Amino acid sequence: MNIKYSVSCVVLALGLYLPAKAQTVLDLATAGNFAVLAVSTVTNTGNTVVNGNIGVSPGTSVTGFGPGVVNGTIYAGGATAAQAQTDLVTAYNFATGESVTNPGVSAFANQTLTPGVYNSGSSIGVTGTVTLDGNSLANPVFVFQMGSTLTTAISSQIVLTNGARAENVFWQVGSSATLGGSSTFVGTILANTAITAGTGAIVDGRLLAKGGAVTLDGNTISVPVGAVPEPAGTAALFAGFAVLVIGIREIRRRLVLNH
């Protein structure tokens, strides 16, 4: 076996063991630690349950907890919330620059969507049941870009299937987002202005507003359970490095023999 062939085998083997790159990547950094994040205020009415942190910056007003419950930490002003807002702005700007695969959308109603970047120059509305189909991909990602508002209808639902995951769904909203009462929403909203969740709306994701308030009313908001990196990916990475080390040793051995 010649040395050039050995190197090629090592590179190929390492590539096979490395985790597949996501179709699109949106890094929330410290903003990802928050279920709810606002600039001015977070206001709650009723028995809202937030599974994750709440933050406000540069404002300091968080009201309605209790009767609302926070299974996390409230950061009303301070350095932690300020850094999360900085990271939110970065993530928002990145989302607006994602390459569009599905242009000219305006509304989704009782239909199935596959992974990609969906873009509307104005608003997007969601009615009925909208299914996000991951197509059994290793890391399916959905990004929705809109120049203006996001509105979901009362009792509308977003459903995940075939490997789609809430932590990989992002809604970049050019102005404000309004979630209809008793609706079920999936994904992280990155709103340029404000976010309002109607009575009883359930969110598997995050409500992150970089320019205004977040208003809640008897909601359940939960940071996606899969938001922590998967151990399988780490294991695969280490396996790849192990293959690389073995290959390097083999190359060195053959160099010694050739001399």
Beta strands, then each sheet from edge to edge (+ up, - down):
strand 1: 34-38
strand 2: 41-45
strand 3: 49-51
strand 4: 53-56
strand 5: 61-63
strand 6: 69-70
strand 7: 74-76
strand 8: 107-109
strand 9: 112-113
strand 10: 116-120
strand 11: 124-127
strand 12: 129-133
strand 13: 142-146
strand 14: 150-152
strand 15: 157-161
strand 16: 169-173
strand 17: 177-179
strand 18: 184-191
strand 19: 195-197
strand 20: 202-209
strand 21: 214-217
strand 22: 220-222
sheet 1: 6+ 3+ 22+ 20+ 1+ 4+ 7+
sheet 2: 5+ 2+ 21+ 19+ 17+ 14+ 11+ 8+
sheet 3: 6+ 3+ 22+ 20+ 18+ 16+ 13+ 10+
sheet 4: 9+ 12+ 15+
end
